[in-house]
Amino acid sequence: MVKGRLAAAVRDNDIPAVLELYRPIHYREPWFAAYVDEMRALIVKSKPKSAAAVQLQFSCLCRLYQFGAANNCDMNSTSLLSPEILEWFITSRYVSSHPQTRATMRSALRRIGIANDAHVYYGNQPEHQSRRELAAPYESHHVSGYMEILGKQRTEKRSRFLDSILHLGLGAGLRSTEMRQARPEHVIERAGLVHLYVPGREPRSVPVRRSHAEGVLRLAETSTREFLMGISAERSRSAMSTLKDRVEVPDWLPRLSVSRLRTTWMVDTLSERVEVKAFLEAAGVRNGYLGFLGQFLRDVEDRGATDQALAGVRA
């Protein structure tokens, strides 16, 4: 109920209502009750221009305060919003996140810090991160680790969600929106391969990588819902974010990221030396950010054959 009222308040640009209604996932933890009024005061003083900005700032502040409580920091707001604590928080908790995520978090918290302590110096603004910059792929031991923890989730819903996100990301390179829309009938076997149909304005069919084909088939065969991921994540972005936060990931694994799963699929696929046009069609991309992937691709093994292919000489 609260989530529905919060969404309505954001839509209506009702700043006081958002301040009153916002609750983080871990709002029952002691730190939230102890510091919620202080966080509201900090946000008000930063003079946010919209209810959406309030929600973003509240989310960022809650994550910072939770981090401070977990790491025995001085919970004074001036201390928490200091450049030292802020950078410790960003670089440790968001080390594997997309650069744009780190930039957004840093910018929101700096704005609050500057508004509440004119003597705090944050230095130059960080270099702008392009939204076209891809997230780094997972290393092979990270992928193995995620597969290992599939059966160690506490609930069937979490296990199903993790199973889906791994196989759809690593097997077909789907974006999060595409994952939420994937249905059992979109999985097709043809000519000895498993294909995943991706609907949309520019629909496409993606041959699933052999190492994940069996997993995608199993998802389709065992699905009891309209969507492969289950009813909780079928259309809701917030539901998917909530489930990602609830998946139990050990400390030795990096954060679960759909973007990194997709980049891992890209690197694995391009390492097979597929034709670029076929890859672009399967990936559903039309822009030129692929140079970023070069540093992660396997070294060329047969330079002679590769040179002939580049020169247009067919074997």
C-alpha positions as a Markdown table, in Angstrom:
| # | Residue | x | y | z |
|---|---|---|---|---|
| 1 | Met | 0.0 | 0.0 | 0.0 |
| 2 | Val | 2.8 | 2.4 | 1.0 |
| 3 | Lys | 4.6 | 1.8 | -2.4 |
| 4 | Gly | 1.4 | 2.6 | -4.3 |
| 5 | Arg | 0.9 | 5.9 | -2.3 |
| 6 | Leu | 4.6 | 6.7 | -2.8 |
| 7 | Ala | 4.4 | 6.2 | -6.6 |
| 8 | Ala | 1.3 | 8.4 | -6.7 |
| 9 | Ala | 3.0 | 11.1 | -4.7 |
| 10 | Val | 6.0 | 11.1 | -7.0 |
| 11 | Arg | 3.7 | 11.3 | -10.0 |
| 12 | Asp | 1.8 | 14.2 | -8.5 |
| 13 | Asn | 5.1 | 15.9 | -7.5 |
| 14 | Asp | 4.0 | 16.0 | -3.9 |
| 15 | Ile | 7.4 | 16.6 | -2.1 |
| 16 | Pro | 6.0 | 16.5 | 1.5 |
| 17 | Ala | 4.2 | 13.3 | 0.9 |
| 18 | Val | 7.3 | 11.6 | -0.6 |
| 19 | Leu | 9.4 | 12.7 | 2.5 |
| 20 | Glu | 6.8 | 11.1 | 4.7 |
| 21 | Leu | 6.1 | 7.9 | 2.8 |
| 22 | Tyr | 9.6 | 6.9 | 1.6 |
| 23 | Arg | 10.9 | 3.7 | 3.2 |
| 24 | Pro | 14.1 | 1.8 | 2.2 |
| 25 | Ile | 14.0 | -2.0 | 2.0 |
| 26 | His | 15.7 | -2.3 | 5.4 |
| 27 | Tyr | 13.6 | 0.4 | 7.1 |
| 28 | Arg | 13.0 | -1.9 | 10.1 |
| 29 | Glu | 16.7 | -1.7 | 11.1 |
| 30 | Pro | 17.5 | 0.5 | 14.1 |
| 31 | Trp | 19.5 | 3.1 | 12.1 |
| 32 | Phe | 16.5 | 4.1 | 10.1 |
| 33 | Ala | 14.2 | 4.9 | 13.1 |
| 34 | Ala | 17.1 | 6.7 | 14.7 |
| 35 | Tyr | 18.0 | 9.0 | 11.8 |
| 36 | Val | 15.0 | 9.3 | 9.5 |
| 37 | Asp | 14.0 | 12.7 | 10.8 |
| 38 | Glu | 17.6 | 13.9 | 10.4 |
| 39 | Met | 17.7 | 12.6 | 6.8 |
| 40 | Arg | 14.4 | 14.4 | 6.0 |
| 41 | Ala | 15.9 | 17.7 | 7.3 |
| 42 | Leu | 19.0 | 17.3 | 5.3 |
| 43 | Ile | 17.0 | 16.7 | 2.1 |
| 44 | Val | 14.7 | 19.7 | 2.8 |
| 45 | Lys | 17.7 | 22.0 | 3.2 |
| 46 | Ser | 19.1 | 20.9 | -0.1 |
| 47 | Lys | 16.0 | 22.4 | -1.8 |
| 48 | Pro | 15.2 | 19.5 | -4.2 |
| 49 | Lys | 13.2 | 20.7 | -7.3 |
| 50 | Ser | 10.9 | 17.7 | -7.6 |
| 51 | Ala | 9.4 | 14.8 | -5.8 |
| 52 | Ala | 11.5 | 12.4 | -8.0 |
| 53 | Ala | 14.6 | 14.2 | -6.8 |
| 54 | Val | 13.5 | 13.8 | -3.2 |
| 55 | Gln | 13.0 | 10.0 | -3.7 |
| 56 | Leu | 16.5 | 9.7 | -5.3 |
| 57 | Gln | 18.2 | 11.7 | -2.5 |
| 58 | Phe | 16.3 | 9.8 | 0.2 |
| 59 | Ser | 17.4 | 6.5 | -1.4 |
| 60 | Cys | 21.1 | 7.6 | -1.6 |
| 61 | Leu | 21.1 | 8.9 | 2.0 |
| 62 | Cys | 19.5 | 5.7 | 3.4 |
| 63 | Arg | 22.2 | 3.7 | 1.7 |
| 64 | Leu | 24.9 | 6.0 | 3.1 |
| 65 | Tyr | 23.5 | 5.8 | 6.7 |
| 66 | Gln | 23.1 | 2.0 | 6.5 |
| 67 | Phe | 26.8 | 1.8 | 5.4 |
| 68 | Gly | 27.8 | 4.1 | 8.3 |
| 69 | Ala | 25.9 | 2.0 | 10.8 |
| 70 | Ala | 27.3 | -1.2 | 9.5 |
| 71 | Asn | 30.9 | 0.1 | 9.6 |
| 72 | Asn | 30.7 | 1.8 | 13.0 |
| 73 | Cys | 31.2 | 5.3 | 11.6 |
| 74 | Asp | 30.5 | 8.5 | 13.4 |
| 75 | Met | 26.8 | 8.9 | 12.6 |
| 76 | Asn | 27.0 | 12.7 | 12.7 |
| 77 | Ser | 25.7 | 13.9 | 9.3 |
| 78 | Thr | 28.7 | 16.2 | 8.8 |
| 79 | Ser | 31.0 | 13.3 | 9.2 |
| 80 | Leu | 29.0 | 10.9 | 7.0 |
| 81 | Leu | 28.8 | 13.4 | 4.2 |
| 82 | Ser | 32.5 | 14.3 | 4.4 |
| 83 | Pro | 34.5 | 13.6 | 1.3 |
| 84 | Glu | 36.5 | 10.8 | 3.0 |
| 85 | Ile | 33.4 | 8.8 | 4.2 |
| 86 | Leu | 31.6 | 9.5 | 1.0 |
| 87 | Glu | 34.4 | 8.2 | -1.3 |
| 88 | Trp | 34.9 | 5.2 | 1.0 |
| 89 | Phe | 31.2 | 4.4 | 0.7 |
| 90 | Ile | 31.1 | 4.8 | -3.1 |
| 91 | Thr | 34.3 | 2.9 | -3.9 |
| 92 | Ser | 33.6 | 0.0 | -1.6 |
| 93 | Arg | 29.9 | -0.5 | -2.0 |
| 94 | Tyr | 29.7 | 0.4 | -5.7 |
| 95 | Val | 33.0 | -0.9 | -7.0 |
| 96 | Ser | 31.3 | -3.2 | -9.6 |
| 97 | Ser | 28.5 | -0.9 | -10.5 |
| 98 | His | 28.1 | 1.0 | -13.8 |
| 99 | Pro | 30.1 | 4.3 | -13.7 |
| 100 | Gln | 26.8 | 6.2 | -14.3 |
| 101 | Thr | 25.4 | 4.7 | -11.1 |
| 102 | Arg | 28.4 | 5.8 | -9.1 |
| 103 | Ala | 28.2 | 9.3 | -10.6 |
| 104 | Thr | 24.5 | 9.6 | -9.8 |
| 105 | Met | 25.1 | 8.5 | -6.2 |
| 106 | Arg | 28.1 | 10.8 | -5.7 |
| 107 | Ser | 26.3 | 13.8 | -7.2 |
| 108 | Ala | 23.2 | 13.4 | -5.1 |
| 109 | Leu | 25.1 | 13.0 | -1.8 |
| 110 | Arg | 27.5 | 15.9 | -2.6 |
| 111 | Arg | 24.5 | 18.2 | -3.3 |
| 112 | Ile | 23.1 | 17.4 | 0.2 |
| 113 | Gly | 26.5 | 17.8 | 1.8 |
| 114 | Ile | 27.2 | 21.1 | 0.2 |
| 115 | Ala | 23.7 | 22.4 | 1.2 |
| 116 | Asn | 24.2 | 21.4 | 4.8 |
| 117 | Asp | 27.8 | 22.3 | 5.4 |
| 118 | Ala | 29.3 | 25.2 | 3.4 |
| 119 | His | 32.8 | 24.5 | 4.7 |
| 120 | Val | 33.0 | 21.0 | 3.1 |
| 121 | Tyr | 35.2 | 21.0 | 0.0 |
| 122 | Tyr | 34.6 | 18.2 | -2.4 |
| 123 | Gly | 37.1 | 19.2 | -5.0 |
| 124 | Asn | 36.5 | 19.1 | -8.7 |
| 125 | Gln | 33.5 | 17.2 | -10.0 |
| 126 | Pro | 34.3 | 13.7 | -11.3 |
| 127 | Glu | 34.8 | 13.2 | -15.0 |
| 128 | His | 31.5 | 12.7 | -16.8 |
| 129 | Gln | 30.7 | 9.1 | -17.5 |
| 130 | Ser | 29.0 | 8.3 | -20.7 |
| 131 | Arg | 25.9 | 6.2 | -20.6 |
| 132 | Arg | 27.3 | 4.3 | -23.5 |
| 133 | Glu | 30.2 | 3.0 | -21.6 |
| 134 | Leu | 29.7 | -0.7 | -20.9 |
| 135 | Ala | 29.9 | -2.4 | -17.6 |
| 136 | Ala | 33.0 | -4.7 | -17.4 |
| 137 | Pro | 32.2 | -8.4 | -18.0 |
| 138 | Tyr | 32.4 | -11.0 | -15.2 |
| 139 | Glu | 35.4 | -13.2 | -15.0 |
| 140 | Ser | 35.0 | -16.9 | -15.5 |
| 141 | His | 35.3 | -17.7 | -11.7 |
| 142 | His | 32.5 | -15.2 | -11.0 |
| 143 | Val | 30.2 | -16.9 | -13.4 |
| 144 | Ser | 31.0 | -20.3 | -11.8 |
| 145 | Gly | 30.4 | -18.8 | -8.4 |
| 146 | Tyr | 27.0 | -17.6 | -9.3 |
| 147 | Met | 26.1 | -20.9 | -10.7 |
| 148 | Glu | 27.3 | -22.5 | -7.5 |
| 149 | Ile | 25.0 | -20.4 | -5.3 |
| 150 | Leu | 21.9 | -21.1 | -7.4 |
| 151 | Gly | 20.8 | -23.9 | -5.1 |
| 152 | Lys | 21.7 | -22.1 | -1.9 |
| 153 | Gln | 19.0 | -19.5 | -1.9 |
| 154 | Arg | 16.6 | -19.5 | 1.0 |
| 155 | Thr | 13.4 | -19.4 | -1.0 |
| 156 | Glu | 12.2 | -20.9 | -4.3 |
| 157 | Lys | 11.3 | -17.5 | -5.6 |
| 158 | Arg | 14.8 | -16.2 | -5.1 |
| 159 | Ser | 16.3 | -19.3 | -6.7 |
| 160 | Arg | 14.0 | -19.0 | -9.7 |
| 161 | Phe | 14.9 | -15.4 | -10.1 |
| 162 | Leu | 18.6 | -16.0 | -10.0 |
| 163 | Asp | 18.3 | -19.0 | -12.3 |
| 164 | Ser | 16.4 | -16.8 | -14.8 |
| 165 | Ile | 18.6 | -13.7 | -14.7 |
| 166 | Leu | 21.8 | -15.8 | -15.1 |
| 167 | His | 20.7 | -17.9 | -18.1 |
| 168 | Leu | 18.9 | -15.1 | -19.9 |
| 169 | Gly | 21.8 | -12.7 | -19.4 |
| 170 | Leu | 24.7 | -15.1 | -20.0 |
| 171 | Gly | 22.9 | -17.2 | -22.6 |
| 172 | Ala | 21.2 | -14.5 | -24.7 |
| 173 | Gly | 22.5 | -11.2 | -23.5 |
| 174 | Leu | 19.1 | -9.8 | -22.6 |
| 175 | Arg | 18.5 | -6.4 | -21.1 |
| 176 | Ser | 16.5 | -6.3 | -17.8 |
| 177 | Thr | 13.3 | -5.1 | -19.7 |
| 178 | Glu | 13.7 | -7.9 | -22.1 |
| 179 | Met | 14.1 | -10.4 | -19.3 |
| 180 | Arg | 10.9 | -9.3 | -17.7 |
| 181 | Gln | 9.0 | -9.8 | -20.9 |
| 182 | Ala | 10.4 | -13.2 | -21.8 |
| 183 | Arg | 7.7 | -15.9 | -21.9 |
| 184 | Pro | 8.0 | -19.7 | -22.2 |
| 185 | Glu | 6.6 | -19.7 | -25.7 |
| 186 | His | 9.5 | -17.4 | -26.8 |
| 187 | Val | 11.9 | -20.4 | -26.3 |
| 188 | Ile | 12.2 | -22.4 | -29.5 |
| 189 | Glu | 14.3 | -25.3 | -30.6 |
| 190 | Arg | 15.4 | -25.1 | -34.3 |
| 191 | Ala | 18.1 | -26.9 | -36.3 |
| 192 | Gly | 19.7 | -28.3 | -33.1 |
| 193 | Leu | 19.9 | -24.9 | -31.4 |
| 194 | Val | 17.8 | -23.2 | -28.8 |
| 195 | His | 16.5 | -19.7 | -29.9 |
| 196 | Leu | 15.0 | -17.0 | -27.7 |
| 197 | Tyr | 12.6 | -14.7 | -29.5 |
| 198 | Val | 12.8 | -11.1 | -28.2 |
| 199 | Pro | 9.7 | -9.0 | -29.0 |
| 200 | Gly | 9.6 | -5.2 | -29.3 |
| 201 | Arg | 9.8 | -2.5 | -31.9 |
| 202 | Glu | 12.6 | -4.4 | -33.6 |
| 203 | Pro | 12.0 | -8.0 | -32.7 |
| 204 | Arg | 14.9 | -10.5 | -33.0 |
| 205 | Ser | 15.7 | -14.1 | -32.5 |
| 206 | Val | 18.9 | -14.9 | -30.4 |
| 207 | Pro | 20.6 | -18.3 | -30.6 |
| 208 | Val | 21.2 | -19.2 | -27.0 |
| 209 | Arg | 24.9 | -20.0 | -26.2 |
| 210 | Arg | 25.2 | -23.8 | -25.9 |
| 211 | Ser | 26.5 | -23.7 | -22.3 |
| 212 | His | 23.2 | -22.1 | -21.2 |
| 213 | Ala | 20.8 | -23.6 | -23.7 |
| 214 | Glu | 19.8 | -26.4 | -21.4 |
| 215 | Gly | 19.1 | -23.9 | -18.6 |
| 216 | Val | 16.9 | -21.7 | -20.8 |
| 217 | Leu | 14.9 | -24.8 | -22.0 |
| 218 | Arg | 14.5 | -25.9 | -18.4 |
| 219 | Leu | 13.1 | -22.4 | -17.4 |
| 220 | Ala | 10.5 | -22.7 | -20.2 |
| 221 | Glu | 9.5 | -26.2 | -19.4 |
| 222 | Thr | 9.2 | -25.7 | -15.6 |
| 223 | Ser | 7.5 | -22.3 | -15.8 |
| 224 | Thr | 4.1 | -22.2 | -14.1 |
| 225 | Arg | 3.6 | -18.4 | -14.8 |
| 226 | Glu | 3.0 | -16.3 | -17.8 |
| 227 | Phe | 6.6 | -15.0 | -17.7 |
| 228 | Leu | 9.9 | -16.9 | -17.4 |
| 229 | Met | 11.0 | -14.9 | -14.3 |
| 230 | Gly | 7.8 | -15.4 | -12.4 |
| 231 | Ile | 4.9 | -13.1 | -11.5 |
| 232 | Ser | 6.9 | -10.9 | -9.2 |
| 233 | Ala | 9.2 | -9.5 | -11.9 |
| 234 | Glu | 7.0 | -9.7 | -14.9 |
| 235 | Arg | 6.5 | -6.0 | -15.6 |
| 236 | Ser | 7.8 | -4.1 | -12.6 |
| 237 | Arg | 11.2 | -2.6 | -12.6 |
| 238 | Ser | 11.0 | -2.0 | -8.8 |
| 239 | Ala | 10.1 | -5.7 | -8.2 |
| 240 | Met | 13.1 | -6.8 | -10.2 |
| 241 | Ser | 15.4 | -4.4 | -8.2 |
| 242 | Thr | 13.9 | -5.8 | -4.9 |
| 243 | Leu | 14.5 | -9.4 | -5.9 |
| 244 | Lys | 18.1 | -8.5 | -6.9 |
| 245 | Asp | 18.7 | -7.0 | -3.5 |
| 246 | Arg | 17.2 | -10.2 | -1.8 |
| 247 | Val | 19.3 | -12.7 | -3.7 |
| 248 | Glu | 21.9 | -14.0 | -1.2 |
| 249 | Val | 25.3 | -13.3 | -2.7 |
| 250 | Pro | 28.4 | -14.1 | -0.6 |
| 251 | Asp | 31.1 | -11.5 | -0.1 |
| 252 | Trp | 33.6 | -13.2 | -2.4 |
| 253 | Leu | 31.3 | -12.6 | -5.4 |
| 254 | Pro | 30.7 | -9.1 | -7.0 |
| 255 | Arg | 27.3 | -7.5 | -7.1 |
| 256 | Leu | 24.7 | -9.1 | -9.4 |
| 257 | Ser | 24.3 | -6.9 | -12.4 |
| 258 | Val | 22.3 | -7.4 | -15.6 |
| 259 | Ser | 24.6 | -5.0 | -17.5 |
| 260 | Arg | 27.6 | -7.1 | -16.6 |
| 261 | Leu | 25.9 | -10.3 | -17.5 |
| 262 | Arg | 25.0 | -8.8 | -20.9 |
| 263 | Thr | 28.6 | -7.6 | -21.5 |
| 264 | Thr | 29.9 | -11.1 | -20.5 |
| 265 | Trp | 27.6 | -12.5 | -23.2 |
| 266 | Met | 28.9 | -10.0 | -25.7 |
| 267 | Val | 32.6 | -10.9 | -25.0 |
| 268 | Asp | 31.9 | -14.7 | -25.1 |
| 269 | Thr | 30.0 | -14.3 | -28.4 |
| 270 | Leu | 32.5 | -12.0 | -30.1 |
| 271 | Ser | 35.3 | -14.4 | -29.1 |
| 272 | Glu | 33.7 | -16.9 | -31.5 |
| 273 | Arg | 34.6 | -14.6 | -34.4 |
| 274 | Val | 31.0 | -14.3 | -35.5 |
| 275 | Glu | 30.3 | -11.8 | -38.3 |
| 276 | Val | 29.7 | -8.3 | -36.8 |
| 277 | Lys | 26.3 | -7.8 | -38.4 |
| 278 | Ala | 25.1 | -11.1 | -37.1 |
| 279 | Phe | 26.3 | -10.1 | -33.6 |
| 280 | Leu | 24.7 | -6.7 | -33.8 |
| 281 | Glu | 21.4 | -8.2 | -34.8 |
| 282 | Ala | 21.5 | -10.8 | -31.9 |
| 283 | Ala | 22.5 | -8.1 | -29.4 |
| 284 | Gly | 19.8 | -5.7 | -30.6 |
| 285 | Val | 22.2 | -2.7 | -30.8 |
| 286 | Arg | 22.6 | -0.1 | -33.5 |
| 287 | Asn | 25.3 | 2.2 | -32.1 |
| 288 | Gly | 29.1 | 2.0 | -32.1 |
| 289 | Tyr | 30.3 | 1.4 | -28.5 |
| 290 | Leu | 31.9 | -1.9 | -29.1 |
| 291 | Gly | 35.5 | -0.7 | -29.1 |
| 292 | Phe | 35.3 | -1.0 | -25.3 |
| 293 | Leu | 35.0 | -4.8 | -25.6 |
| 294 | Gly | 38.4 | -5.2 | -27.3 |
| 295 | Gln | 40.4 | -5.3 | -24.1 |
| 296 | Phe | 38.4 | -8.3 | -22.9 |
| 297 | Leu | 38.4 | -10.5 | -26.1 |
| 298 | Arg | 40.8 | -13.4 | -26.5 |
| 299 | Asp | 44.0 | -12.8 | -28.4 |
| 300 | Val | 44.1 | -13.8 | -32.0 |
| 301 | Glu | 45.4 | -17.4 | -32.3 |
| 302 | Asp | 45.8 | -17.7 | -36.1 |
| 303 | Arg | 47.0 | -14.4 | -37.3 |
| 304 | Gly | 47.5 | -15.6 | -40.9 |
| 305 | Ala | 43.9 | -16.8 | -41.3 |
| 306 | Thr | 42.6 | -13.6 | -39.6 |
| 307 | Asp | 44.7 | -11.4 | -41.9 |
| 308 | Gln | 43.3 | -13.2 | -44.9 |
| 309 | Ala | 39.7 | -12.7 | -43.6 |
| 310 | Leu | 40.4 | -9.0 | -43.0 |
| 311 | Ala | 41.8 | -8.7 | -46.5 |
| 312 | Gly | 38.7 | -10.4 | -48.0 |
| 313 | Val | 40.5 | -13.6 | -49.0 |
| 314 | Arg | 38.3 | -16.6 | -48.5 |
| 315 | Ala | 39.8 | -19.9 | -47.6 |
